[in-house]
C-alpha cells in the first residue's frame, strides 16, 4: 500500500501547546519506502491560521486543502451548553471516505448559540451522506443539547443541514454522548461555487518595506471578479523580505486579467513596498504572476496605497497595459454645494473597474470639492476598455457633508480635453449614486433587524454589498435611515435604508458587516429584507448570528443568501423637478406632497423630501420617486400641510419625467447607409430586439401662484394640467353640505371630501371656507367651492371627519354638488351618523348620486321610507370588506392611538379608514388589549 497523505495534529493541552512543524518523514520498513510530508506550518490557535490539525500530502510542496464551513447550533433549553471537548466526523457520499475525527477548537457551545468553524481537508467529501458529532464527556456540566449541524462546501456550493434536537448526555435520554446525524434534504441550499487558490505575496527587501496595515486583495478575470478579500493571519505578515502564503477561495472568473491590492492605513508608518504576487489555482495548477516593485505609501512614489497589477505568465500572451486616467469632478455652483466629506469614485468599463478609490489628492486645488470647483485627480488602473459609467459617493462624515455634484469628466492622461467622457449628475443628496449614460438607477430598500438577545446592539458603522445576476455594488455604508429611529442597530430594532445604484438584476446574495468601531462594536444580526419596487420583488435573508471579533467565528462580515423571494407591487421611477419662485418669502418649511394622475391610474400621495433644505426661494430641486405606472400623465396634485413657520409657498412650475424600461434599437448612422459592405450588419441590427434602455417622457406643469393661507385664494393645494394635454380643462364644483335636523347632529370636527368622476378625483380636500362662520351646525346648509381639473360625470364621493374637538358626532343628511362647467346638479343622500358611538361607529361614508326625483319622493311612497330605500340602493352599489386586525401577544402590545387602514385595489383605494369598532376578545390574557382581534366592516362603492 502506498501512503498518500497523513493527518497530524495535537490536543492543545499543556502550558505551551503551540507547535511549528517543518516536515514529517515516514519510513515504510516493510516495503522499503520513505515518504516525506512537508508541513512548514504552525499548529497553534494563536499563530498562522489558528489550526492544530492538518492533512498533508506526500511530497506536496503546495497547499491543496478544500475548506468546509461547519456551523454547530446548541439548543435553546435550560442547561443545553457544555464545557466538554466537541469532536466531529464528516462522511462522504457513499460513506467510504471520511474526514477522520476533527476537534472543534475555540467554540463555546453555549445555550442558543451558533459556533462556526472552518475545516480544511484534502478530500472532497461534499455532498455528505451523514456526520458524526460527540464530546469527551469531561469537565463540569458536560451534558450537551445539540440542535443541528450545518455544513457548507464552497467548492460544490452545497449547504447541508443535519438536524439533531437531542441530548448528548450520559445522564439524560438514551445516555449517548455521540450521535450520527442525517441530512434533511428539503433544507439543502445551492450557493455559489468557489474554488481554492494558493496565494504568495513577497514583500521587498529594501529598508522599511514591511507594514502592519491590514491588506486587501481583489482579482479580475475574463468572466467576472472575486470579492474583496481581507488577507488575515495570526502571525506577523508582510515583514521586510518575507513571503506570506494564503489560501483563498474565488468563483470561476475565467482567465485572470489583473488584481488589485491595497491596505487600509494612511498614517506615516503603514507604508509597504510590495515586490511581487503569485496566484495558482489549486486543482489545475494554472499560475499567474504579478510584478509590482512599488510603494503603497502616502509619502512615497505617487502617494497611493492601492495598486493594480496586470497578470503575466504562460497563460497571458498579451498582458493588459497600465493606464492613468485624469478625472475632473465638478461641484455645483449653488449655495452650500461643497462638501467636507471623503469622496469615493469607481470607474467602470467593459474590461473591469478601478474599484472604489478615495479622491485624496487634488492636482489643482488644496481645498477639494468647494462650491464651483473643478478638482482633477489621477487614477492609475489596468486598462478599462470602453468606459461605461462611474459610481461616486461620499462617507457622510464632517460638518458640511452634503454635496451637490454637477458632473464628472474622464479622459486618458495625455489626451486632449475634448476627448473627455462626460457624466452629468446635478445632484448628490444621497450618500452614493451612480452617474451613467445608459444605465438607470434603481432603488433598493433594505430593512435590517438586530437580534433581541442580550448585547445584540452595535455602535459600529454597518455596510452592505449586493450581488446580482448582472453586476454587483460596492460596499456601501448605511448612514442615513428612512425611519430615523435615532440610534441605529439597537437590540430588537428594525432600521430601514434606501440605496440607489444601477440595475444589478436579480439579487442572489448579500454581503453585510460592520467596521468594528466603537465601544460596543459586536453585533447580532437577526435578518435582512430587501425589496425592489421597480422589479416587483422582495428578498428575505435570514442570519441569526454574531458579527463580532469575540463571538462565534470572530467574523465581522458575512455573506448570506435569500431564503425566500416574494412578489410585491411593481412600480416605476419618476423624476420630479420642482421650481420655487424667486419672489419675497417664496420658500416654504412645510411638508410638500404630490400625487400623479395618468390615463392608466394614479400614484399614492407621495412626500417630496431629501436631506437638503428643500423649497428655498429661487431653487430648483430634483426628486426621484417610485410609483405606479400611470401611463401618459395628464395632471398632478401638489400642495403642503401648512406646518412650520413661513409655510406659504410660491410654486413656479413642476416637471415630471416618467422613466420606464423599453427595448430600443440602435440609431442608424449615416456611414452605415452609404456603405454597402455593412448591409449584412445593418440587417442583423434590424432583426435584433434592441437594447434595454430607460425611456424618458417629460410632462411640464406650469403653476406661477401662491400656495398660502394668506395669499390669493388661500388654498395650499393645487391641481395642474400637463401642458400637452389639451383635452382637460379646469372646473369648479359648488359643494352643498346639509347637516341633519336632529338633536346633536352638528359637529366641530374638521370635515374632508373627495369627489370621484370618470376622469379621476379631486383628492381629499378639507372643507374650510363656508358661507357660515360656524360650519356643520344642526339643520344648516354649508356651501364650499372646490377647484380642480374637470372630472367628467360624477360617480361617487367620500366624506369623513377627523374625530377631533369636543362635539364630533355628526349626522349628515345629504350632499349636493353643482358642476359649474356643465351646469349639472348631483344629489348624494346619506342620512346617517358619522360617529364612533352612533350607528355602525364609522367616521367615513361613501355616497353615490341619485336622481332628483328620488330626493323628492315622499317617505311613505311604495310603502318604504326614503332612508330605507336609499340604504338598499347604496348597498347594491357597494362592496363590504370585513377586516380583522390581530394585536400581538407581547407585553404592552396594545395601543390607545387611533388605528387607520387604507385598502388598495386595482381600480382605487378606500382612503383613510379609522378602526373605531368594538373589539372582540378571542382569548383570556392579563390585559385585554395585549391579545385581541378587532373586526370592522368597510363598505365601498
Secondary structure, DSSP 8 states (H G I E B T S, - for coil): ----EEEEE----STT--EEEEEEEEEETTTTEEEEEEEEEEE-TTSTT--SEEEEETT--S---EEEEEEEEE-SSTT----S-EEEEEE-TTSS-B---EE-TT----TT-EEEEEEEESS---S-SEEEEEE---SSS--EEEEEEEEEETTTTEEEEEEEEEEE-TTSTT--SEEEEE--GGG-EE----EEEEEEEEE--STT----S-EEEEEEETTEE---EEE--SS--S-TT-EEEEEEEE----SEEEEEEEES--STT--EEEEEEEEEETTT--EEEEEEEEEE-TTSTTS-SEEEEE-BSTT-SS---EEEEEEEEEE-SSTT----S-EEEEEEETTEE---EE----SS-SSTT-TT-EEEEEEEEE--SSEEEEEEEE---STT----EEEEEEEETTS-GGG-EEEE-----SSEEEEESS--EEEEEEEEEE--STT----S-EEEEEEESS-B---EE--S-SS--SSSS-TT-EEEEEEEEE---SEEEEEEEE---STT--EEEEEEEEEETTTTEEEEEEEEEEE-TTSTT--SEEEE--SEEEE----EEEEEEEEE-SSTT----S-EEEEEEETTEE---EEE--SS--S-TT-EEEEEEEE---SSEEEEEEEE---SSS--EEEEEEEEEEEEEEEE-----HHHHH-GGGHHHHHHHHHS--EEEEEEEEEEEEEEEEE-TTSTT--SEEEEE-TT-TT--EEEEEEEEEE-SSTT----S-EEEEEEETTEE---EE----SSSS-S-TT-EEEEEEEEE---SEEEEEEEE---SS---EEEEEEEEEETTTTEEEEEEEEEEESTTSTT--SEEEEE-B-HHHHTS-TTGGGS-HHHHHHHHHHHT-EEEEEEEE--SSTT----S--EE--B-SS-B---EE--S-EE--S--SSTTTS-EEEEEEEE-
